[in-house]
Amino acid sequence: MPVYEYICQDCKKITEARSSFAEKEKGLSVTCEHCGSKKMVQYFGNMTVTATFPLH
Ligand SMILES: [Zn+2]
């Protein structure tokens, strides 16, 4: 099962999420394991993630 990395917009820490491709297609909801925030954005290493984060 692939592992995805998500960065928390509140505490800026990485949480790893394991999910099948099918589950991810349906919309994976990830909760920060550090602060419990739901404001998670998929993290792609050195790429900038803030540009695609929805503000509303
Ligand atoms: Zn957090």
N, CA, C, O and the ligand as a Tripos MOL2 file, in Angstrom:
@<TRIPOS>MOLECULE
protein
  225   223    57     0     0
PROTEIN
NO_CHARGES

@<TRIPOS>ATOM
      1 N           0.8460   -1.2020    0.0000 N.3       1 MET1
      2 CA          0.0000    0.0000    0.0000 C.3       1 MET1
      3 C           0.8790    1.2490    0.0000 C.2       1 MET1
      4 O           1.7840    1.3700    0.8250 O.2       1 MET1
      5 N           0.6200    2.1670   -0.9090 N.am      2 PRO2
      6 CA          1.4850    3.3570   -0.9860 C.3       2 PRO2
      7 C           1.3340    4.2470    0.2430 C.2       2 PRO2
      8 O           0.2980    4.2730    0.9070 O.2       2 PRO2
      9 N           2.4050    4.9650    0.5100 N.am      3 VAL3
     10 CA          2.4040    5.8990    1.6390 C.3       3 VAL3
     11 C           2.4590    7.3190    1.0970 C.2       3 VAL3
     12 O           3.3080    7.6430    0.2670 O.2       3 VAL3
     13 N           1.5600    8.1530    1.5650 N.am      4 TYR4
     14 CA          1.5350    9.5500    1.1590 C.3       4 TYR4
     15 C           1.9600   10.4110    2.3360 C.2       4 TYR4
     16 O           1.6830   10.0910    3.4910 O.2       4 TYR4
     17 N           2.6310   11.5000    2.0260 N.am      5 GLU5
     18 CA          3.0250   12.4310    3.0730 C.3       5 GLU5
     19 C           2.1410   13.6690    2.9790 C.2       5 GLU5
     20 O           1.9450   14.2360    1.9040 O.2       5 GLU5
     21 N           1.6250   14.0650    4.1100 N.am      6 TYR6
     22 CA          0.8010   15.2730    4.1740 C.3       6 TYR6
     23 C           1.4320   16.2410    5.1460 C.2       6 TYR6
     24 O           1.9390   15.8490    6.1970 O.2       6 TYR6
     25 N           1.3970   17.5250    4.7800 N.am      7 ILE7
     26 CA          1.9380   18.5410    5.6780 C.3       7 ILE7
     27 C           0.7780   19.3150    6.2900 C.2       7 ILE7
     28 O          -0.1760   19.6860    5.6070 O.2       7 ILE7
     29 N           0.8850   19.5460    7.5810 N.am      8 CYS8
     30 CA         -0.1630   20.2390    8.3170 C.3       8 CYS8
     31 C           0.0050   21.7450    8.1590 C.2       8 CYS8
     32 O           1.0970   22.2800    8.3470 O.2       8 CYS8
     33 N          -1.0870   22.4220    7.8110 N.am      9 GLN9
     34 CA         -1.0280   23.8710    7.6240 C.3       9 GLN9
     35 C          -0.9840   24.6120    8.9590 C.2       9 GLN9
     36 O          -0.6780   25.8040    9.0000 O.2       9 GLN9
     37 N          -1.2840   23.9220   10.0250 N.am     10 ASP10
     38 CA         -1.2680   24.5630   11.3420 C.3      10 ASP10
     39 C           0.0840   24.4370   12.0260 C.2      10 ASP10
     40 O           0.6370   25.4300   12.5000 O.2      10 ASP10
     41 N           0.6190   23.2230   12.0800 N.am     11 CYS11
     42 CA          1.8780   23.0330   12.8100 C.3      11 CYS11
     43 C           3.0500   22.7340   11.8860 C.2      11 CYS11
     44 O           4.1840   22.6080   12.3480 O.2      11 CYS11
     45 N           2.7890   22.6180   10.5720 N.am     12 LYS12
     46 CA          3.8370   22.4280    9.5560 C.3      12 LYS12
     47 C           4.6050   21.1250    9.7260 C.2      12 LYS12
     48 O           5.7530   21.0150    9.2960 O.2      12 LYS12
     49 N           3.9820   20.1600   10.3400 N.am     13 LYS13
     50 CA          4.6370   18.8670   10.5040 C.3      13 LYS13
     51 C           4.0650   17.8600    9.5240 C.2      13 LYS13
     52 O           2.9490   18.0120    9.0270 O.2      13 LYS13
     53 N           4.8510   16.8330    9.2590 N.am     14 ILE14
     54 CA          4.4730   15.8190    8.2750 C.3      14 ILE14
     55 C           3.7520   14.6570    8.9530 C.2      14 ILE14
     56 O           4.1840   14.1630    9.9940 O.2      14 ILE14
     57 N           2.6620   14.2360    8.3520 N.am     15 THR15
     58 CA          1.9700   13.0230    8.7780 C.3      15 THR15
     59 C           1.9280   12.0860    7.5870 C.2      15 THR15
     60 O           1.5970   12.4970    6.4750 O.2      15 THR15
     61 N           2.2620   10.8360    7.8180 N.am     16 GLU16
     62 CA          2.2060    9.8500    6.7390 C.3      16 GLU16
     63 C           0.8540    9.1650    6.7550 C.2      16 GLU16
     64 O           0.3340    8.8180    7.8150 O.2      16 GLU16
     65 N           0.2900    8.9730    5.5740 N.am     17 ALA17
     66 CA         -0.9970    8.2990    5.4460 C.3      17 ALA17
     67 C          -0.8470    7.1360    4.4820 C.2      17 ALA17
     68 O          -0.3500    7.3030    3.3690 O.2      17 ALA17
     69 N          -1.2720    5.9790    4.9060 N.am     18 ARG18
     70 CA         -1.2520    4.8070    4.0250 C.3      18 ARG18
     71 C          -2.6580    4.5990    3.4840 C.2      18 ARG18
     72 O          -3.6250    4.4950    4.2390 O.2      18 ARG18
     73 N          -2.7490    4.5420    2.1620 N.am     19 SER19
     74 CA         -4.0730    4.4030    1.5570 C.3      19 SER19
     75 C          -3.9340    3.7730    0.1880 C.2      19 SER19
     76 O          -2.9460    3.9980   -0.5120 O.2      19 SER19
     77 N          -4.9130    2.9940   -0.1880 N.am     20 SER20
     78 CA         -4.9170    2.4480   -1.5400 C.3      20 SER20
     79 C          -5.2210    3.5710   -2.5250 C.2      20 SER20
     80 O          -5.7340    4.6230   -2.1420 O.2      20 SER20
     81 N          -4.9030    3.3410   -3.7930 N.am     21 PHE21
     82 CA         -5.1980    4.3530   -4.8060 C.3      21 PHE21
     83 C          -6.7000    4.6160   -4.8750 C.2      21 PHE21
     84 O          -7.1210    5.7600   -5.0460 O.2      21 PHE21
     85 N          -7.5060    3.5700   -4.7440 N.am     22 ALA22
     86 CA         -8.9600    3.7190   -4.8210 C.3      22 ALA22
     87 C          -9.4720    4.6070   -3.6980 C.2      22 ALA22
     88 O         -10.3140    5.4770   -3.9210 O.2      22 ALA22
     89 N          -8.9640    4.3890   -2.4960 N.am     23 GLU23
     90 CA         -9.3840    5.2120   -1.3620 C.3      23 GLU23
     91 C          -8.9910    6.6640   -1.5740 C.2      23 GLU23
     92 O          -9.7620    7.5730   -1.2690 O.2      23 GLU23
     93 N          -7.7880    6.8790   -2.1000 N.am     24 LYS24
     94 CA         -7.3110    8.2370   -2.3120 C.3      24 LYS24
     95 C          -8.1570    8.9450   -3.3720 C.2      24 LYS24
     96 O          -8.4440   10.1350   -3.2450 O.2      24 LYS24
     97 N          -8.5540    8.2190   -4.4080 N.am     25 GLU25
     98 CA         -9.4050    8.7930   -5.4580 C.3      25 GLU25
     99 C         -10.7240    9.2960   -4.8930 C.2      25 GLU25
    100 O         -11.2530   10.3110   -5.3470 O.2      25 GLU25
    101 N         -11.2480    8.5920   -3.9100 N.am     26 LYS26
    102 CA        -12.5260    8.9700   -3.3140 C.3      26 LYS26
    103 C         -12.3920   10.1900   -2.4080 C.2      26 LYS26
    104 O         -13.3930   10.7650   -1.9820 O.2      26 LYS26
    105 N         -11.1910   10.5700   -2.1240 N.am     27 GLY27
    106 CA        -10.9710   11.7090   -1.2420 C.3      27 GLY27
    107 C         -10.5400   11.2500    0.1290 C.2      27 GLY27
    108 O         -11.3570   10.8900    0.9770 O.2      27 GLY27
    109 N          -9.2480   11.2730    0.3220 N.am     28 LEU28
    110 CA         -8.6750   10.7950    1.5700 C.3      28 LEU28
    111 C          -8.7020   11.9220    2.6010 C.2      28 LEU28
    112 O          -8.2250   13.0260    2.3370 O.2      28 LEU28
    113 N          -9.2530   11.6390    3.7580 N.am     29 SER29
    114 CA         -9.2210   12.6510    4.8090 C.3      29 SER29
    115 C          -8.1510   12.2750    5.8150 C.2      29 SER29
    116 O          -8.1890   11.2130    6.4360 O.2      29 SER29
    117 N          -7.2050   13.1720    5.9520 N.am     30 VAL30
    118 CA         -6.0470   12.9330    6.8080 C.3      30 VAL30
    119 C          -6.1060   13.8810    7.9920 C.2      30 VAL30
    120 O          -6.3890   15.0700    7.8410 O.2      30 VAL30
    121 N          -5.8420   13.3520    9.1460 N.am     31 THR31
    122 CA         -5.7950   14.1790   10.3470 C.3      31 THR31
    123 C          -4.3570   14.2510   10.8400 C.2      31 THR31
    124 O          -3.6530   13.2420   10.8830 O.2      31 THR31
    125 N          -3.9300   15.4420   11.2080 N.am     32 CYS32
    126 CA         -2.5720   15.6300   11.7100 C.3      32 CYS32
    127 C          -2.3730   14.8200   12.9800 C.2      32 CYS32
    128 O          -3.1500   14.9320   13.9280 O.2      32 CYS32
    129 N          -1.3340   14.0090   12.9900 N.am     33 GLU33
    130 CA         -1.0890   13.1900   14.1750 C.3      33 GLU33
    131 C          -0.3910   13.9890   15.2730 C.2      33 GLU33
    132 O          -0.1980   13.4940   16.3830 O.2      33 GLU33
    133 N          -0.0150   15.2250   14.9570 N.am     34 HIS34
    134 CA          0.6880   16.0520   15.9370 C.3      34 HIS34
    135 C          -0.2510   17.0040   16.6660 C.2      34 HIS34
    136 O          -0.1340   17.1840   17.8780 O.2      34 HIS34
    137 N          -1.1880   17.6200   15.9300 N.am     35 CYS35
    138 CA         -2.0740   18.6010   16.5630 C.3      35 CYS35
    139 C          -3.5470   18.3250   16.2990 C.2      35 CYS35
    140 O          -4.4040   19.0320   16.8300 O.2      35 CYS35
    141 N          -3.8670   17.3080   15.4850 N.am     36 GLY36
    142 CA         -5.2670   16.9530   15.2470 C.3      36 GLY36
    143 C          -5.9500   17.7910   14.1890 C.2      36 GLY36
    144 O          -7.1540   17.6420   13.9770 O.2      36 GLY36
    145 N          -5.2190   18.6710   13.5160 N.am     37 SER37
    146 CA         -5.8090   19.5180   12.4850 C.3      37 SER37
    147 C          -6.2080   18.7050   11.2640 C.2      37 SER37
    148 O          -5.5900   17.6890   10.9470 O.2      37 SER37
    149 N          -7.2470   19.1640   10.5880 N.am     38 LYS38
    150 CA         -7.6610   18.5240    9.3300 C.3      38 LYS38
    151 C          -7.1470   19.2960    8.1260 C.2      38 LYS38
    152 O          -7.4160   18.9160    6.9860 O.2      38 LYS38
    153 N          -6.4200   20.3630    8.3630 N.am     39 LYS39
    154 CA         -5.9280   21.1920    7.2480 C.3      39 LYS39
    155 C          -4.6420   20.5950    6.7010 C.2      39 LYS39
    156 O          -3.5530   21.1400    6.8780 O.2      39 LYS39
    157 N          -4.7980   19.4670    6.0350 N.am     40 MET40
    158 CA         -3.6490   18.7450    5.5290 C.3      40 MET40
    159 C          -3.5340   18.8970    4.0230 C.2      40 MET40
    160 O          -4.5330   18.8450    3.3060 O.2      40 MET40
    161 N          -2.3130   19.0840    3.5500 N.am     41 VAL41
    162 CA         -2.0520   19.2030    2.1230 C.3      41 VAL41
    163 C          -0.9840   18.1840    1.7660 C.2      41 VAL41
    164 O           0.0090   18.0290    2.4780 O.2      41 VAL41
    165 N          -1.1990   17.4930    0.6600 N.am     42 GLN42
    166 CA         -0.2230   16.4830    0.2750 C.3      42 GLN42
    167 C           1.1300   17.1280    0.0250 C.2      42 GLN42
    168 O           1.2320   18.1780   -0.6110 O.2      42 GLN42
    169 N           2.1370   16.4940    0.5250 N.am     43 TYR43
    170 CA          3.4860   17.0330    0.4890 C.3      43 TYR43
    171 C           4.3160   16.2620   -0.5280 C.2      43 TYR43
    172 O           4.4010   15.0360   -0.4740 O.2      43 TYR43
    173 N           4.9250   16.9920   -1.4520 N.am     44 PHE44
    174 CA          5.7340   16.3600   -2.4920 C.3      44 PHE44
    175 C           7.1860   16.7670   -2.3500 C.2      44 PHE44
    176 O           7.7370   17.4180   -3.2370 O.2      44 PHE44
    177 N           7.8050   16.3970   -1.2610 N.am     45 GLY45
    178 CA          9.2110   16.6980   -1.0910 C.3      45 GLY45
    179 C           9.4780   18.1860   -1.0870 C.2      45 GLY45
    180 O           8.9610   18.9130   -0.2400 O.2      45 GLY45
    181 N          10.2920   18.6460   -2.0380 N.am     46 ASN46
    182 CA         10.7260   20.0390   -2.0450 C.3      46 ASN46
    183 C           9.7650   20.9750   -2.7700 C.2      46 ASN46
    184 O           9.9890   22.1850   -2.7960 O.2      46 ASN46
    185 N           8.7030   20.4400   -3.3570 N.am     47 MET47
    186 CA          7.7770   21.3000   -4.0760 C.3      47 MET47
    187 C           7.0190   22.2170   -3.1210 C.2      47 MET47
    188 O           6.7810   21.8730   -1.9630 O.2      47 MET47
    189 N           6.6520   23.3670   -3.6210 N.am     48 THR48
    190 CA          5.8650   24.2960   -2.8230 C.3      48 THR48
    191 C           4.4160   23.8050   -2.7600 C.2      48 THR48
    192 O           3.8000   23.5270   -3.7890 O.2      48 THR48
    193 N           3.8930   23.7050   -1.5690 N.am     49 VAL49
    194 CA          2.5420   23.1660   -1.4160 C.3      49 VAL49
    195 C           1.5150   24.2490   -1.1340 C.2      49 VAL49
    196 O           0.3140   23.9980   -1.2370 O.2      49 VAL49
    197 N           1.9570   25.4350   -0.7860 N.am     50 THR50
    198 CA          1.0190   26.4780   -0.3680 C.3      50 THR50
    199 C           0.1790   26.9840   -1.5450 C.2      50 THR50
    200 O          -0.9350   27.4680   -1.3440 O.2      50 THR50
    201 N           0.7060   26.8760   -2.7800 N.am     51 ALA51
    202 CA          0.0380   27.4620   -3.9430 C.3      51 ALA51
    203 C          -1.3150   26.8170   -4.2200 C.2      51 ALA51
    204 O          -2.2290   27.4830   -4.7050 O.2      51 ALA51
    205 N          -1.4510   25.5400   -3.9210 N.am     52 THR52
    206 CA         -2.6820   24.8310   -4.2630 C.3      52 THR52
    207 C          -3.6100   24.6660   -3.0650 C.2      52 THR52
    208 O          -4.6640   24.0400   -3.1770 O.2      52 THR52
    209 N          -3.2280   25.2180   -1.9350 N.am     53 PHE53
    210 CA         -4.0450   25.0150   -0.7450 C.3      53 PHE53
    211 C          -5.2780   25.9200   -0.7830 C.2      53 PHE53
    212 O          -5.1360   27.1390   -0.8850 O.2      53 PHE53
    213 N          -6.4740   25.3550   -0.7050 N.am     54 PRO54
    214 CA         -7.6880   26.1740   -0.7250 C.3      54 PRO54
    215 C          -7.8550   26.9580    0.5720 C.2      54 PRO54
    216 O          -7.7320   26.4050    1.6650 O.2      54 PRO54
    217 N          -8.1320   28.2350    0.4400 N.am     55 LEU55
    218 CA         -8.1800   29.0930    1.6240 C.3      55 LEU55
    219 C          -9.5700   29.1640    2.2590 C.2      55 LEU55
    220 O          -9.7200   29.6900    3.3620 O.2      55 LEU55
    221 N         -10.5740   28.6450    1.5770 N.am     56 HIS56
    222 CA        -11.9270   28.7490    2.1090 C.3      56 HIS56
    223 C         -12.4590   27.4480    2.6170 C.2      56 HIS56
    224 O         -13.5910   27.3890    3.0950 O.2      56 HIS56
    225 ZN         -0.6380   19.7160   12.8830 Zn       57 ZN57
@<TRIPOS>BOND
     1     1     2 1
     2     2     3 1
     3     3     4 2
     4     3     5 am
     5     5     6 1
     6     6     7 1
     7     7     8 2
     8     7     9 am
     9     9    10 1
    10    10    11 1
    11    11    12 2
    12    11    13 am
    13    13    14 1
    14    14    15 1
    15    15    16 2
    16    15    17 am
    17    17    18 1
    18    18    19 1
    19    19    20 2
    20    19    21 am
    21    21    22 1
    22    22    23 1
    23    23    24 2
    24    23    25 am
    25    25    26 1
    26    26    27 1
    27    27    28 2
    28    27    29 am
    29    29    30 1
    30    30    31 1
    31    31    32 2
    32    31    33 am
    33    33    34 1
    34    34    35 1
    35    35    36 2
    36    35    37 am
    37    37    38 1
    38    38    39 1
    39    39    40 2
    40    39    41 am
    41    41    42 1
    42    42    43 1
    43    43    44 2
    44    43    45 am
    45    45    46 1
    46    46    47 1
    47    47    48 2
    48    47    49 am
    49    49    50 1
    50    50    51 1
    51    51    52 2
    52    51    53 am
    53    53    54 1
    54    54    55 1
    55    55    56 2
    56    55    57 am
    57    57    58 1
    58    58    59 1
    59    59    60 2
    60    59    61 am
    61    61    62 1
    62    62    63 1
    63    63    64 2
    64    63    65 am
    65    65    66 1
    66    66    67 1
    67    67    68 2
    68    67    69 am
    69    69    70 1
    70    70    71 1
    71    71    72 2
    72    71    73 am
    73    73    74 1
    74    74    75 1
    75    75    76 2
    76    75    77 am
    77    77    78 1
    78    78    79 1
    79    79    80 2
    80    79    81 am
    81    81    82 1
    82    82    83 1
    83    83    84 2
    84    83    85 am
    85    85    86 1
    86    86    87 1
    87    87    88 2
    88    87    89 am
    89    89    90 1
    90    90    91 1
    91    91    92 2
    92    91    93 am
    93    93    94 1
    94    94    95 1
    95    95    96 2
    96    95    97 am
    97    97    98 1
    98    98    99 1
    99    99   100 2
   100    99   101 am
   101   101   102 1
   102   102   103 1
   103   103   104 2
   104   103   105 am
   105   105   106 1
   106   106   107 1
   107   107   108 2
   108   107   109 am
   109   109   110 1
   110   110   111 1
   111   111   112 2
   112   111   113 am
   113   113   114 1
   114   114   115 1
   115   115   116 2
   116   115   117 am
   117   117   118 1
   118   118   119 1
   119   119   120 2
   120   119   121 am
   121   121   122 1
   122   122   123 1
   123   123   124 2
   124   123   125 am
   125   125   126 1
   126   126   127 1
   127   127   128 2
   128   127   129 am
   129   129   130 1
   130   130   131 1
   131   131   132 2
   132   131   133 am
   133   133   134 1
   134   134   135 1
   135   135   136 2
   136   135   137 am
   137   137   138 1
   138   138   139 1
   139   139   140 2
   140   139   141 am
   141   141   142 1
   142   142   143 1
   143   143   144 2
   144   143   145 am
   145   145   146 1
   146   146   147 1
   147   147   148 2
   148   147   149 am
   149   149   150 1
   150   150   151 1
   151   151   152 2
   152   151   153 am
   153   153   154 1
   154   154   155 1
   155   155   156 2
   156   155   157 am
   157   157   158 1
   158   158   159 1
   159   159   160 2
   160   159   161 am
   161   161   162 1
   162   162   163 1
   163   163   164 2
   164   163   165 am
   165   165   166 1
   166   166   167 1
   167   167   168 2
   168   167   169 am
   169   169   170 1
   170   170   171 1
   171   171   172 2
   172   171   173 am
   173   173   174 1
   174   174   175 1
   175   175   176 2
   176   175   177 am
   177   177   178 1
   178   178   179 1
   179   179   180 2
   180   179   181 am
   181   181   182 1
   182   182   183 1
   183   183   184 2
   184   183   185 am
   185   185   186 1
   186   186   187 1
   187   187   188 2
   188   187   189 am
   189   189   190 1
   190   190   191 1
   191   191   192 2
   192   191   193 am
   193   193   194 1
   194   194   195 1
   195   195   196 2
   196   195   197 am
   197   197   198 1
   198   198   199 1
   199   199   200 2
   200   199   201 am
   201   201   202 1
   202   202   203 1
   203   203   204 2
   204   203   205 am
   205   205   206 1
   206   206   207 1
   207   207   208 2
   208   207   209 am
   209   209   210 1
   210   210   211 1
   211   211   212 2
   212   211   213 am
   213   213   214 1
   214   214   215 1
   215   215   216 2
   216   215   217 am
   217   217   218 1
   218   218   219 1
   219   219   220 2
   220   219   221 am
   221   221   222 1
   222   222   223 1
   223   223   224 2
@<TRIPOS>SUBSTRUCTURE
     1 MET1         2 RESIDUE 1 A MET
     2 PRO2         6 RESIDUE 1 A PRO
     3 VAL3        10 RESIDUE 1 A VAL
     4 TYR4        14 RESIDUE 1 A TYR
     5 GLU5        18 RESIDUE 1 A GLU
     6 TYR6        22 RESIDUE 1 A TYR
     7 ILE7        26 RESIDUE 1 A ILE
     8 CYS8        30 RESIDUE 1 A CYS
     9 GLN9        34 RESIDUE 1 A GLN
    10 ASP10       38 RESIDUE 1 A ASP
    11 CYS11       42 RESIDUE 1 A CYS
    12 LYS12       46 RESIDUE 1 A LYS
    13 LYS13       50 RESIDUE 1 A LYS
    14 ILE14       54 RESIDUE 1 A ILE
    15 THR15       58 RESIDUE 1 A THR
    16 GLU16       62 RESIDUE 1 A GLU
    17 ALA17       66 RESIDUE 1 A ALA
    18 ARG18       70 RESIDUE 1 A ARG
    19 SER19       74 RESIDUE 1 A SER
    20 SER20       78 RESIDUE 1 A SER
    21 PHE21       82 RESIDUE 1 A PHE
    22 ALA22       86 RESIDUE 1 A ALA
    23 GLU23       90 RESIDUE 1 A GLU
    24 LYS24       94 RESIDUE 1 A LYS
    25 GLU25       98 RESIDUE 1 A GLU
    26 LYS26      102 RESIDUE 1 A LYS
    27 GLY27      106 RESIDUE 1 A GLY
    28 LEU28      110 RESIDUE 1 A LEU
    29 SER29      114 RESIDUE 1 A SER
    30 VAL30      118 RESIDUE 1 A VAL
    31 THR31      122 RESIDUE 1 A THR
    32 CYS32      126 RESIDUE 1 A CYS
    33 GLU33      130 RESIDUE 1 A GLU
    34 HIS34      134 RESIDUE 1 A HIS
    35 CYS35      138 RESIDUE 1 A CYS
    36 GLY36      142 RESIDUE 1 A GLY
    37 SER37      146 RESIDUE 1 A SER
    38 LYS38      150 RESIDUE 1 A LYS
    39 LYS39      154 RESIDUE 1 A LYS
    40 MET40      158 RESIDUE 1 A MET
    41 VAL41      162 RESIDUE 1 A VAL
    42 GLN42      166 RESIDUE 1 A GLN
    43 TYR43      170 RESIDUE 1 A TYR
    44 PHE44      174 RESIDUE 1 A PHE
    45 GLY45      178 RESIDUE 1 A GLY
    46 ASN46      182 RESIDUE 1 A ASN
    47 MET47      186 RESIDUE 1 A MET
    48 THR48      190 RESIDUE 1 A THR
    49 VAL49      194 RESIDUE 1 A VAL
    50 THR50      198 RESIDUE 1 A THR
    51 ALA51      202 RESIDUE 1 A ALA
    52 THR52      206 RESIDUE 1 A THR
    53 PHE53      210 RESIDUE 1 A PHE
    54 PRO54      214 RESIDUE 1 A PRO
    55 LEU55      218 RESIDUE 1 A LEU
    56 HIS56      222 RESIDUE 1 A HIS
    57 ZN57       225 GROUP 0 **** ****
